[in-house]
Amino acid sequence: MSLVYNVGRAPSAPRLDAGWDSGDWEAAEIMDISVVRPESSSHHPCVKLKLLYDSNSIYGLFKVEDRYVRSVRKGYQKSVCKDSCVEFFFSPLTDGGYFNLECNCGGTVLCYYIRDNSPPPPDAPAQNPPRGFKDCTPLSEEDIARINIHHSMPEIVEPEITDHVMWYLGFEFPFDVVRKYAGNFTPVENKKWKANAYKCADDTSHPHWLSWAPLEKKRFHAPESFGTIAFEDNLKKKSKNLHSRT
């Protein structure tokens, strides 16, 4: 039994800043990122994600109803999971690794392509930046720059915002960047990828860890727990909340 999310094909590239209820995004299904890890604080934000694709990219738009929002990390491959952060992990090939796209609310990105997420051997050379995986490749600064990001919050949010706030994070992940690290794949129409989506905020006053597909433990790097995203060849006319399982 696994969760399935249907990714509709957009007639043209959706604008990341168009708005959650805009015509660009209104027909996309809604993914609820609502499974809360028991290690979380009492603050459980309401987090939703919409996904679309075209022949060039996969697109996502996160909507977060939040409190205790903080974002202080900026720069190449910084540990954005410690800020108010949303994440989209996906595996494009059945026999390959996965990407961990992590974005804090200020728009800073961390992303690797991870082939083996087990810990490196004790005698392995030190990594810069530190990664903690046996076999992974950090996306280059040039490729990170090709992942288009739109964020509604300032790049730096400090001090922490304790009041209720709504924020959005949109992304465009080009398929040719995927191919550069994961290898070639046929067009995605009618294909299925494995994926999961998350919300975290490790270094805020109210840390929490939420996911779309349930996790066996507080570890997002768990491809065995990924759900399925199925690429449709057309875009449905009405959005809907997703609770389907197969």
Buried (B, 14 or more C-beta within 10 A) or exposed (E): EEBEBBBBBBEEBBBBEBBBEEEBBBBBBBBBBBBBBEEBBEBBBBBBBBBBBBEEBBBBBBBBEBBBBBBBBBEBBBBBBBBBBBBBBBBBBEEBBBBBBBBBBBBBBBBBBBBEBEEBEEEEEEEEEEBEBBEBBBBBEEBBEBBBBBBBBEBBBEEBBEEEBEBBBBBBBBBEBBEBBBEEBEEBEEEEBBBBBBBBBBBBEBBBBBBBBEBEEEEBBBBEBBBBBBBBEEBEEEBEEBEEEE
